[in-house]
Amino acid sequence: MILSVIAAVGRNGEIGRNGGLLCHLPSDLKHFKAITSCHPVIMGRKTFESLPTGTLPNRRNIVISRNIDLKIEGAEIYPSLDYALIKLLTTEETFIIGGAQIYEQALPIADKLYLTKIYADFPDADIFFPPIDFSFWQETSRETFPADEANRYPFSFFEYERR
């Protein structure tokens, strides 16, 4: 299995505010959907609760929660990231989609990073991506886009593979 981390990150490592995304970038949402469709996605409970429509369609939704009584229609609940990964050993690629605690646990064992770098500051952000030591990562792809009518901020899609 390839374990991939996918996130949209502000200039200072910001990933969220007030239980939601930093900003609305339709191009990033489309990119996220294209990359993660048909693959399992692993998220923490708070990330799941931030999804506007519940489970993500066309994906195996996995929620990490210490609450063993938690039930979510359309999602599998596991008590830890390790336990969830054991259940997914035979999948081709699995995506970690948040939040900060799950990212922190996944980064040391991830094979790939898909990062949308948003070229803006978000001073009211309250959730941050863990620091990345890029000496362990090789950039394999980059696409940069200016701000436009639909996307308020300039951004780049980066892909990295572990060295």
BELVENQUI-V358393 format. One record per residue. PHI is phi in whole degrees, -180 to 180 (999 if undefined). PSI is psi in radians with two decimals (999 if undefined). NEAR is the number of other C-alpha atoms within 8 Angstrom. Layout:
# BELVENQUI-V358393
phi=PHI psi=PSI near=NEAR
phi=PHI psi=PSI near=NEAR
This chain:
# BELVENQUI-V358393
phi=999 psi=2.43 near=9
phi=-94 psi=2.19 near=9
phi=-101 psi=2.07 near=12
phi=-118 psi=2.51 near=13
phi=-109 psi=2.32 near=15
phi=-129 psi=2.31 near=11
phi=-159 psi=2.68 near=10
phi=-107 psi=2.19 near=10
phi=-130 psi=2.30 near=13
phi=-74 psi=3.05 near=14
phi=-56 psi=-0.53 near=10
phi=-109 psi=0.43 near=7
phi=85 psi=0.15 near=10
phi=-68 psi=2.44 near=14
phi=-130 psi=-0.22 near=14
phi=-164 psi=2.88 near=12
phi=-155 psi=2.41 near=11
phi=52 psi=0.69 near=6
phi=75 psi=0.26 near=8
phi=-140 psi=-2.98 near=7
phi=-72 psi=2.84 near=8
phi=-66 psi=-0.73 near=11
phi=-162 psi=2.98 near=4
phi=-101 psi=1.88 near=7
phi=-119 psi=1.68 near=10
phi=-55 psi=-0.62 near=8
phi=-65 psi=-0.64 near=7
phi=-69 psi=-0.71 near=9
phi=-62 psi=-0.71 near=8
phi=-65 psi=-0.73 near=8
phi=-62 psi=-0.83 near=8
phi=-57 psi=-0.83 near=9
phi=-62 psi=-0.78 near=8
phi=-63 psi=-0.70 near=7
phi=-75 psi=-0.70 near=6
phi=-91 psi=-0.27 near=11
phi=-56 psi=2.43 near=9
phi=73 psi=0.19 near=7
phi=-124 psi=2.71 near=13
phi=-67 psi=2.50 near=13
phi=-124 psi=2.31 near=13
phi=-112 psi=2.33 near=13
phi=-147 psi=2.79 near=15
phi=-78 psi=2.92 near=13
phi=-60 psi=-0.76 near=9
phi=-64 psi=-0.66 near=8
phi=-64 psi=-0.78 near=11
phi=-58 psi=-0.79 near=11
phi=-65 psi=-0.37 near=8
phi=-83 psi=-0.21 near=8
phi=-69 psi=2.25 near=8
phi=-67 psi=-0.47 near=5
phi=-122 psi=0.35 near=5
phi=81 psi=-2.49 near=7
phi=-58 psi=2.58 near=9
phi=-82 psi=2.19 near=8
phi=-66 psi=2.67 near=5
phi=63 psi=0.47 near=7
phi=-144 psi=2.62 near=11
phi=-83 psi=1.94 near=10
phi=-89 psi=2.18 near=13
phi=-125 psi=2.21 near=13
phi=-115 psi=2.29 near=13
phi=-96 psi=2.17 near=14
phi=-153 psi=2.45 near=12
phi=-77 psi=-0.24 near=7
phi=-78 psi=1.76 near=6
phi=-70 psi=-0.23 near=8
phi=-93 psi=-0.05 near=4
phi=-66 psi=2.30 near=7
phi=-128 psi=2.25 near=5
phi=-133 psi=2.07 near=7
phi=-62 psi=2.24 near=4
phi=87 psi=0.07 near=6
phi=-132 psi=2.65 near=10
phi=-99 psi=2.43 near=8
phi=-113 psi=2.26 near=12
phi=-130 psi=2.60 near=13
phi=-77 psi=-0.24 near=11
phi=-155 psi=2.79 near=9
phi=-62 psi=-0.76 near=11
phi=-57 psi=-0.78 near=6
phi=-64 psi=-0.75 near=9
phi=-62 psi=-0.75 near=12
phi=-64 psi=-0.62 near=8
phi=-60 psi=-0.69 near=7
phi=-70 psi=-0.25 near=6
phi=-113 psi=0.22 near=9
phi=-55 psi=-0.53 near=7
phi=-91 psi=0.03 near=5
phi=-80 psi=2.69 near=9
phi=-70 psi=-0.89 near=7
phi=-147 psi=2.38 near=10
phi=-124 psi=2.45 near=14
phi=-112 psi=2.32 near=13
phi=-93 psi=2.13 near=14
phi=-117 psi=0.16 near=11
phi=128 psi=3.00 near=12
phi=-91 psi=-2.72 near=10
phi=-57 psi=-0.75 near=10
phi=-67 psi=-0.69 near=8
phi=-70 psi=-0.70 near=12
phi=-59 psi=-0.79 near=14
phi=-61 psi=-0.69 near=10
phi=-70 psi=-0.61 near=9
phi=-83 psi=-0.55 near=11
phi=-54 psi=-0.76 near=9
phi=-66 psi=-0.32 near=6
phi=-115 psi=-0.01 near=7
phi=-71 psi=2.60 near=12
phi=-97 psi=-0.55 near=9
phi=-138 psi=2.65 near=12
phi=-124 psi=2.31 near=12
phi=-116 psi=1.82 near=12
phi=-116 psi=2.27 near=12
phi=-97 psi=1.99 near=12
phi=-96 psi=2.06 near=12
phi=-96 psi=2.15 near=12
phi=-87 psi=1.22 near=9
phi=-158 psi=2.76 near=8
phi=-99 psi=2.51 near=7
phi=-129 psi=1.43 near=9
phi=-63 psi=-0.35 near=4
phi=-94 psi=0.16 near=5
phi=-65 psi=2.55 near=12
phi=-128 psi=0.04 near=8
phi=-129 psi=2.37 near=9
phi=-130 psi=2.57 near=10
phi=-74 psi=2.49 near=11
phi=-64 psi=2.68 near=8
phi=-60 psi=2.50 near=5
phi=-113 psi=2.26 near=5
phi=-90 psi=1.73 near=6
phi=-72 psi=-0.09 near=6
phi=-67 psi=-0.29 near=5
phi=-93 psi=-0.01 near=7
phi=-127 psi=2.50 near=10
phi=-113 psi=2.12 near=10
phi=-67 psi=2.26 near=9
phi=-115 psi=-0.26 near=8
phi=-161 psi=2.55 near=8
phi=-153 psi=2.31 near=9
phi=-132 psi=2.27 near=7
phi=-116 psi=2.46 near=8
phi=-134 psi=2.42 near=7
phi=-78 psi=2.88 near=7
phi=-63 psi=2.62 near=10
phi=-149 psi=-2.96 near=8
phi=-60 psi=-0.63 near=5
phi=-91 psi=-0.53 near=7
phi=-117 psi=1.89 near=11
phi=-64 psi=-0.52 near=9
phi=-119 psi=2.61 near=11
phi=-70 psi=2.66 near=13
phi=-158 psi=2.88 near=12
phi=-135 psi=2.51 near=11
phi=-96 psi=2.15 near=12
phi=-116 psi=2.53 near=14
phi=-126 psi=2.40 near=12
phi=-131 psi=2.59 near=12
phi=-122 psi=2.56 near=11
phi=-65 psi=2.39 near=9
phi=-70 psi=999 near=5
